Amino acid sequence: MTHVLLDADDRRFQAEVQDFMARELAPRAGAIEREDDWEAVKAVARLLGEAGWLRLMFPDLYRGWLAKPGLTHATLLSEEAARVSYAFETTIATALSCAVPLYRHALPAVRERFLEAIVAGRAVGAICVTEPDAGSDTARLATRISRDGAGGWVVDGLKRYISNASVADVYIVYGVSDPAAAPGRGLSAVVVPAGTQGLSFPRRYSFMGRRGCVVGEVALEGCRVPADHMLGEPGQGQRIMAGMFNFERVILGGSGLGVARDAFEIARRHAQTRVAFGEPLGRKQLIWSQIAEMSWRIDAAELLTYRAAKQYDAGLAGKALAKPAAMAKLVATETAVYCADRTVQILGGDGITREFGKAEQLYRDARALPIVGGTSEMARYLIASADLPDIKPNL
Ligand SMILES: Cc1cc2nc3c(=O)[nH]c(=O)nc-3n(C[C@H](O)[C@H](O)[C@H](O)COP(=O)(O)OP(=O)(O)OC[C@H]3O[C@@H](n4cnc5c(N)ncnc54)[C@H](O)[C@@H]3O)c2cc1C
C-alpha cells in the first residue's frame, strides 16, 4: 500500500526495526511480562543504543544510513517496540525525554557526561515532573531549586510516578527556582546524578499493567549539584518542559499505534478462525462492524501521529506544534484503549484469560496511555486553546 506520509527510506527503516524487535525483544517479552523483568528491559535498551537508534533525533550524533533522521524515525521505533512490548517501549520515550533537554540545554561538560551515555544505551535516565499535589497542574510544583551558597544548586522535594525511579543513572528534576514568580513561572530544570547525597526512593508502585517497568517516588532532601547542572538559564524550566512534552506526545502517538495494531491483529485473526453458529465469527455483522471501527481509528491515529512527526522534522515547534502533537497523542492512545477493549470482547473468555494469549495484557497495558505524558483531558485543552486563542479556559 502506498503511504502518503512515510517515504521509501522511512519504510525501509521501519522494516529494519521490525526485524530487530522480532530478534531481540520478542524472545524476552514473555519474561518482561511474567517475571516483571526490568533487567530484560534494560538489556534490550542497551542493544537499541548500540544500534544507534537513540540518536535518531540528533542528526550530528547519528551515524547510520538515514539521510534525514528525526522524530519520524523515533516514532516508528516507538510504534514497532510497542507492538511487541509496550512496557519496553516506555524506556524509549523516557530516554529521549532526558536526551533531548540535555542535547538542547546542557552545558558542554554535562552534556558530554550524561547525553552520550544515555544515547549509547549505557545509562538510564528519569524525568521528574509529577508531584503528590502537582500532576496535570504542573504550575503547582512544590520542589525547590535554590542557590546553595557555594555557587551550586540545592534541590528539595518529592516526585511521584517517576519512570525508572531507583534504576536510573541520571534524574532531570523540574522545580521552582524563583518562588516570587507567578505559578508556572520561575521553574528550572537541573540534572541530579544517581548517588547524589539526599536522593532516595521511598516507594515503588505496582500497576495493573506495564509489567517490567520500574515506576516510583523520588525524594530529594538537600541534594546538592554543581552550578553547571542547571539546564539552560534559571527560570527557563517551563519552556524546556513544554518542548519536551511536544515531542514526547508524538512518540506516545507511536506507542498507542503499536498497542492498537497488536490488539487489532489478535481480533482480526480470531474473527477469521473462530467458528460460532456454524460460520466464522467475522461474518457476523456485529463483529464485522467492530473490525471496521478499529481499522478506521488506527488509520486516523497513524495519519495524525506521522503528520505531527513530519511537522516536527520540518521545523514546526513551540505553540504551533502543541495542537498537532496533542491530537496525535489523544487519538492514538484512546485508540489503543478502544482496540484493546474490543479485542477482549471479540475473544470472549479467551480475551480475559492469561492462558490464551496477550489480549488481557494489552487491555491492562493500554490503560496507562491516556494518562501518561499529559492526560486526554489536558490534550483536549491544548487542542481547544489553539482553536479559541482569545478565551482562557477555566482549568
Ligand atoms: C505508569 C506511569 C508512568 C509515569 N511516568 C512519569 C515520569 O516518568 N515522570 C513524570 O514526571 N510523571 C510521570 N507520570 C505521571 C503522569 O504524567 C501523571 O499521572 C499525569 O500527568 C496525570 O497526573 P495525576 O496522576 O496527578 O492526575 P491529576 O492531575 O490529579 O488528574 C486526575 C484526573 O483529573 C483530570 N483533570 C485534572 N485537571 C483537570 C481539569 N482542569 N479539567 C478536567 N479534567 C482535569 C485528569 O485529566 C485526570 O483524568 C507517570 C504516570 C504513570 C501512571
Ligand as a Chemical Component Dictionary entry (heavy atoms), coordinates in Angstrom:
data_LIG
# 
_chem_comp.id                   LIG 
_chem_comp.type                 NON-POLYMER 
_chem_comp.pdbx_formal_charge   0 
_chem_comp.three_letter_code    LIG 
# 
loop_
_chem_comp_atom.comp_id 
_chem_comp_atom.atom_id 
_chem_comp_atom.alt_atom_id 
_chem_comp_atom.type_symbol 
_chem_comp_atom.charge 
_chem_comp_atom.model_Cartn_x 
_chem_comp_atom.model_Cartn_y 
_chem_comp_atom.model_Cartn_z 
_chem_comp_atom.pdbx_ordinal 
LIG C1  C1  C 0 2.859   4.475  34.602 1  
LIG C2  C2  C 0 3.124   5.945  34.777 2  
LIG C3  C3  C 0 4.382   6.463  34.476 3  
LIG C4  C4  C 0 4.641   7.830  34.671 4  
LIG N1  N1  N 0 5.903   8.326  34.437 5  
LIG C5  C5  C 0 6.172   9.630  34.753 6  
LIG C6  C6  C 0 7.524   10.137 34.656 7  
LIG O1  O1  O 0 8.455   9.432  34.251 8  
LIG N2  N2  N 0 7.753   11.420 35.036 9  
LIG C7  C7  C 0 6.769   12.238 35.482 10 
LIG O2  O2  O 0 7.037   13.378 35.827 11 
LIG N3  N3  N 0 5.479   11.784 35.594 12 
LIG C8  C8  C 0 5.174   10.511 35.236 13 
LIG N4  N4  N 0 3.883   10.022 35.353 14 
LIG C9  C9  C 0 2.844   10.902 35.866 15 
LIG C10 C10 C 0 1.820   11.328 34.815 16 
LIG O3  O3  O 0 2.375   12.271 33.943 17 
LIG C11 C11 C 0 0.610   11.871 35.605 18 
LIG O4  O4  O 0 -0.003  10.756 36.224 19 
LIG C12 C12 C 0 -0.372  12.608 34.730 20 
LIG O5  O5  O 0 0.181   13.816 34.251 21 
LIG C13 C13 C 0 -1.668  12.941 35.498 22 
LIG O6  O6  O 0 -1.402  13.496 36.751 23 
LIG P1  P1  P 0 -2.118  12.887 38.065 24 
LIG O7  O7  O 0 -1.937  11.429 38.052 25 
LIG O8  O8  O 0 -1.617  13.648 39.237 26 
LIG O9  O9  O 0 -3.652  13.151 37.858 27 
LIG P2  P2  P 0 -4.433  14.546 38.129 28 
LIG O10 O10 O 0 -3.711  15.673 37.531 29 
LIG O11 O11 O 0 -4.754  14.601 39.569 30 
LIG O12 O12 O 0 -5.754  14.308 37.313 31 
LIG C14 C14 C 0 -6.754  13.350 37.693 32 
LIG C15 C15 C 0 -7.837  13.344 36.615 33 
LIG O13 O13 O 0 -8.444  14.635 36.566 34 
LIG C16 C16 C 0 -8.332  15.186 35.262 35 
LIG N5  N5  N 0 -8.157  16.622 35.370 36 
LIG C17 C17 C 0 -7.194  17.290 36.067 37 
LIG N6  N6  N 0 -7.364  18.618 35.916 38 
LIG C18 C18 C 0 -8.445  18.796 35.115 39 
LIG C19 C19 C 0 -9.116  19.940 34.584 40 
LIG N7  N7  N 0 -8.706  21.176 34.821 41 
LIG N8  N8  N 0 -10.202 19.739 33.798 42 
LIG C20 C20 C 0 -10.618 18.484 33.517 43 
LIG N9  N9  N 0 -10.038 17.370 33.990 44 
LIG C21 C21 C 0 -8.948  17.520 34.770 45 
LIG C22 C22 C 0 -7.136  14.496 34.638 46 
LIG O14 O14 O 0 -7.171  14.543 33.230 47 
LIG C23 C23 C 0 -7.278  13.105 35.208 48 
LIG O15 O15 O 0 -8.211  12.376 34.460 49 
LIG C24 C24 C 0 3.606   8.675  35.139 50 
LIG C25 C25 C 0 2.340   8.139  35.416 51 
LIG C26 C26 C 0 2.106   6.802  35.252 52 
LIG C27 C27 C 0 0.731   6.271  35.582 53 
# 
loop_
_chem_comp_bond.comp_id 
_chem_comp_bond.atom_id_1 
_chem_comp_bond.atom_id_2 
_chem_comp_bond.value_order 
_chem_comp_bond.pdbx_ordinal 
LIG C1  C2  SING 1  
LIG C2  C3  SING 2  
LIG C2  C26 DOUB 3  
LIG C3  C4  DOUB 4  
LIG C4  N1  SING 5  
LIG C4  C24 SING 6  
LIG N1  C5  DOUB 7  
LIG C5  C6  SING 8  
LIG C5  C8  SING 9  
LIG C6  O1  DOUB 10 
LIG C6  N2  SING 11 
LIG N2  C7  SING 12 
LIG C7  O2  DOUB 13 
LIG C7  N3  SING 14 
LIG N3  C8  DOUB 15 
LIG C8  N4  SING 16 
LIG N4  C9  SING 17 
LIG N4  C24 SING 18 
LIG C9  C10 SING 19 
LIG C10 O3  SING 20 
LIG C10 C11 SING 21 
LIG C11 O4  SING 22 
LIG C11 C12 SING 23 
LIG C12 O5  SING 24 
LIG C12 C13 SING 25 
LIG C13 O6  SING 26 
LIG O6  P1  SING 27 
LIG P1  O7  DOUB 28 
LIG P1  O8  SING 29 
LIG P1  O9  SING 30 
LIG O9  P2  SING 31 
LIG P2  O10 DOUB 32 
LIG P2  O11 SING 33 
LIG P2  O12 SING 34 
LIG O12 C14 SING 35 
LIG C14 C15 SING 36 
LIG C15 O13 SING 37 
LIG C15 C23 SING 38 
LIG O13 C16 SING 39 
LIG C16 N5  SING 40 
LIG C16 C22 SING 41 
LIG N5  C17 SING 42 
LIG N5  C21 SING 43 
LIG C17 N6  DOUB 44 
LIG N6  C18 SING 45 
LIG C18 C19 SING 46 
LIG C18 C21 DOUB 47 
LIG C19 N7  SING 48 
LIG C19 N8  DOUB 49 
LIG N8  C20 SING 50 
LIG C20 N9  DOUB 51 
LIG N9  C21 SING 52 
LIG C22 O14 SING 53 
LIG C22 C23 SING 54 
LIG C23 O15 SING 55 
LIG C24 C25 DOUB 56 
LIG C25 C26 SING 57 
LIG C26 C27 SING 58 
# 
